[in-house]
Amino acid sequence: MISNKRIGRILGVLFLLQFIIGILINQFLLGPIVFAPDFLTEVTANYTQVVLSVLIGLTGSAISIGVAVLVLPIFKQHNSGVAFWYLGFSIIGFAMGLIDNTNVLSILALSQEYVKAGATDINSFEDLGTLLYGTRWWTHYLDMLVAIFALPVFYYVLYVLKLIPRFISVWGGIGVLLMLTAILLTIFEQGAHGTEMMLLVPLGLNRLFLAIWLMIKGFNSSQIPEKQV
């Protein structure tokens, strides 16, 4: 028997792990390498770092499924369709993350061949590198787009069931809208990079705050009956 309060605390730990993973990969491990102007040489030069980031990234995607499975019995008490909708989008998000990371490994394989080739047929490698880079760019943002569709469901159920203070759910919902705006601006190239990054901040802070809140307080179990899971 796992209490709803304890489930909330477990989720807090998982959310904190996801937050750390996101910062670690995008700001320190993979981002500076893949988005470097000379990424074809940089990727191979940082082989271990790239492979590690892929493994960590897949772990972060898998955590989303774990979260959906943990909250499924609780969310079903509100609406079974909504609960399985959230689980379904979490699974699709993991599949998109798998595709995204597979593209990273493809860039790594090309980078290794590029370095081995030296000055031979550089143009062909660079053309293929540009193609793979573009493919990875699209899968990365489509991955983010799919992942964000699950979040409104999550915050909606938290709000309705009062599992956490409602201001956190409202804050999260606003953050989701801003993040969706940032993704669409990036895809359609209508906004400055700095503006898009600023739009991601509210949701990022919300996820961090939510993680800490849940680790300390857990879910407000007085709002729903305890159920064995």
C-alpha positions as CSV (number, residue, x, y, z in Angstrom):
1,M,0.0,0.0,0.0
2,I,1.6,3.2,-1.1
3,S,-0.2,6.3,0.2
4,N,-1.0,9.2,-2.1
5,K,1.2,11.4,-0.1
6,R,4.2,9.1,-0.6
7,I,3.4,8.9,-4.3
8,G,3.6,12.6,-4.5
9,R,7.0,12.6,-2.8
10,I,8.3,10.0,-5.2
11,L,7.1,12.1,-8.1
12,G,8.9,15.1,-6.6
13,V,12.2,13.2,-6.7
14,L,11.5,12.1,-10.3
15,F,10.7,15.6,-11.4
16,L,13.9,16.9,-9.8
17,L,15.8,14.3,-11.7
18,Q,14.2,15.3,-14.9
19,F,15.0,18.9,-14.2
20,I,18.6,18.1,-13.5
21,I,18.8,15.9,-16.6
22,G,17.4,18.6,-18.9
23,I,19.9,21.2,-17.6
24,L,22.8,18.8,-17.7
25,I,22.2,17.7,-21.3
26,N,21.2,21.0,-22.9
27,Q,23.7,23.3,-21.1
28,F,26.7,21.1,-20.4
29,L,26.8,17.7,-22.1
30,L,25.2,17.7,-25.6
31,G,24.0,21.2,-26.4
32,P,27.4,22.9,-26.6
33,I,28.8,20.1,-28.8
34,V,25.9,19.4,-31.2
35,F,25.2,23.1,-31.8
36,A,28.9,24.0,-32.2
37,P,29.8,25.4,-35.7
38,D,32.4,22.5,-36.2
39,F,30.1,19.9,-34.7
40,L,31.4,17.2,-37.0
41,T,34.8,17.2,-35.3
42,E,33.5,18.1,-31.9
43,V,31.1,15.2,-31.6
44,T,33.9,12.6,-32.1
45,A,36.3,14.5,-29.9
46,N,33.7,14.2,-27.1
47,Y,32.5,10.7,-27.9
48,T,32.0,9.5,-24.2
49,Q,30.2,12.7,-23.4
50,V,27.8,12.3,-26.3
51,V,27.0,8.7,-25.6
52,L,26.5,9.5,-21.9
53,S,24.1,12.3,-22.8
54,V,22.1,9.9,-25.0
55,L,21.8,7.3,-22.2
56,I,20.8,10.0,-19.6
57,G,18.3,11.5,-22.1
58,L,16.6,8.1,-22.6
59,T,16.5,7.8,-18.8
60,G,14.8,11.2,-18.6
61,S,12.2,10.1,-21.2
62,A,11.6,6.8,-19.4
63,I,10.9,8.7,-16.2
64,S,7.9,10.4,-17.9
65,I,6.3,7.0,-18.3
66,G,7.1,6.1,-14.7
67,V,5.4,9.3,-13.6
68,A,2.3,8.5,-15.7
69,V,2.1,5.0,-14.3
70,L,2.4,6.2,-10.7
71,V,-0.4,8.8,-11.0
72,L,-2.7,6.5,-13.2
73,P,-4.7,5.1,-10.2
74,I,-5.1,8.6,-8.7
75,F,-6.0,10.3,-12.0
76,K,-8.5,7.5,-12.8
77,Q,-10.5,8.5,-9.8
78,H,-11.1,11.8,-11.7
79,N,-11.5,10.5,-15.2
80,S,-10.2,7.2,-16.7
81,G,-10.0,8.7,-20.2
82,V,-7.9,11.6,-19.1
83,A,-5.6,9.3,-17.1
84,F,-4.9,7.0,-20.1
85,W,-4.6,10.1,-22.3
86,Y,-1.7,11.3,-20.1
87,L,-0.1,7.8,-20.1
88,G,-0.5,7.6,-23.9
89,F,1.2,10.9,-24.5
90,S,4.0,9.9,-22.1
91,I,4.7,6.8,-24.1
92,I,4.6,8.7,-27.4
93,G,7.0,11.2,-25.8
94,F,9.4,8.4,-25.0
95,A,9.2,7.1,-28.6
96,M,10.0,10.7,-29.8
97,G,12.9,10.9,-27.4
98,L,14.2,7.6,-28.7
99,I,14.1,8.9,-32.3
100,D,15.8,12.1,-31.3
101,N,18.6,10.3,-29.5
102,T,19.0,7.9,-32.4
103,N,19.6,10.9,-34.6
104,V,22.3,12.1,-32.2
105,L,24.0,8.7,-32.5
106,S,23.8,9.0,-36.3
107,I,25.6,12.3,-36.2
108,L,28.2,10.6,-33.9
109,A,28.7,7.8,-36.5
110,L,29.0,10.4,-39.3
111,S,31.4,12.4,-37.3
112,Q,33.7,9.4,-36.7
113,E,33.8,8.7,-40.4
114,Y,34.5,12.4,-41.1
115,V,37.5,12.5,-38.8
116,K,38.8,9.2,-40.3
117,A,38.5,10.6,-43.9
118,G,40.6,13.6,-43.1
119,A,40.8,15.9,-46.1
120,T,39.2,13.3,-48.5
121,D,35.8,14.2,-49.9
122,I,35.1,16.7,-47.1
123,N,32.2,18.4,-49.0
124,S,30.2,15.2,-49.1
125,F,30.5,14.7,-45.4
126,E,29.6,18.3,-44.7
127,D,26.5,18.0,-46.9
128,L,25.4,14.8,-45.1
129,G,26.2,16.4,-41.7
130,T,24.0,19.4,-42.6
131,L,21.2,17.0,-43.5
132,L,21.5,15.0,-40.3
133,Y,21.8,18.2,-38.3
134,G,18.5,19.4,-39.8
135,T,16.9,16.1,-39.1
136,R,18.0,16.2,-35.5
137,W,16.8,19.8,-35.1
138,W,13.3,18.8,-36.3
139,T,13.0,15.7,-34.2
140,H,14.3,17.6,-31.1
141,Y,11.5,20.2,-31.4
142,L,8.9,17.8,-32.4
143,D,9.9,15.8,-29.3
144,M,9.4,18.9,-27.2
145,L,6.0,19.6,-28.9
146,V,4.7,16.1,-28.2
147,A,6.0,16.2,-24.6
148,I,4.2,19.4,-23.9
149,F,0.8,18.0,-24.9
150,A,0.8,15.8,-21.8
151,L,1.4,18.7,-19.4
152,P,-1.9,20.5,-19.6
153,V,-3.6,17.2,-18.7
154,F,-1.3,16.8,-15.7
155,Y,-1.8,20.3,-14.4
156,Y,-5.6,20.1,-15.1
157,V,-6.1,17.0,-12.9
158,L,-3.8,18.4,-10.2
159,Y,-6.0,21.5,-10.2
160,V,-9.3,19.7,-10.1
161,L,-8.4,17.2,-7.4
162,K,-6.5,19.9,-5.4
163,L,-3.6,17.5,-5.0
164,I,-1.3,20.6,-4.6
165,P,-2.0,24.3,-4.0
166,R,-3.9,25.5,-7.0
167,F,-1.6,28.4,-7.7
168,I,1.1,25.9,-8.6
169,S,-1.2,24.3,-11.2
170,V,-2.2,27.6,-12.6
171,W,1.4,28.7,-12.8
172,G,2.3,25.4,-14.5
173,G,-0.6,25.9,-17.0
174,I,0.6,29.4,-17.9
175,G,4.2,28.1,-18.2
176,V,2.9,25.4,-20.7
177,L,1.3,28.0,-22.9
178,L,4.5,30.1,-22.9
179,M,6.6,27.1,-23.7
180,L,4.3,26.1,-26.5
181,T,4.6,29.7,-27.8
182,A,8.4,29.4,-27.6
183,I,8.5,26.1,-29.6
184,L,6.2,27.5,-32.3
185,L,8.2,30.7,-32.6
186,T,11.4,28.6,-33.0
187,I,9.8,26.3,-35.6
188,F,8.4,29.1,-37.6
189,E,11.4,31.4,-37.0
190,Q,9.3,34.3,-35.9
191,G,11.1,35.2,-32.6
192,A,14.6,36.1,-31.4
193,H,16.5,33.3,-29.6
194,G,16.7,35.2,-26.4
195,T,13.0,35.8,-26.3
196,E,12.3,32.1,-26.9
197,M,14.6,31.1,-24.1
198,M,12.9,33.6,-21.7
199,L,9.5,32.0,-22.5
200,L,10.9,28.7,-21.2
201,V,11.8,30.1,-17.8
202,P,8.4,30.1,-16.1
203,L,7.7,26.4,-16.7
204,G,11.3,25.5,-15.7
205,L,10.9,27.3,-12.4
206,N,7.5,25.8,-11.9
207,R,8.8,22.3,-12.4
208,L,11.6,22.9,-9.9
209,F,9.2,24.4,-7.4
210,L,6.8,21.6,-7.9
211,A,9.5,19.0,-7.4
212,I,10.6,20.6,-4.1
213,W,7.0,21.0,-2.9
214,L,6.2,17.4,-3.6
215,M,9.3,16.1,-1.9
216,I,8.4,18.0,1.2
217,K,4.6,17.9,1.3
218,G,3.6,15.1,-1.1
219,F,0.0,15.1,-2.5
220,N,-2.8,16.5,-0.4
221,S,-4.2,13.1,0.3
222,S,-7.2,14.6,2.2
223,Q,-8.8,15.5,-1.2
224,I,-8.9,11.9,-2.5
225,P,-9.3,8.5,-0.9
226,E,-6.2,6.3,-0.5
227,K,-6.0,3.5,-2.9
228,Q,-3.7,0.5,-3.1
229,V,-1.3,0.6,-6.1
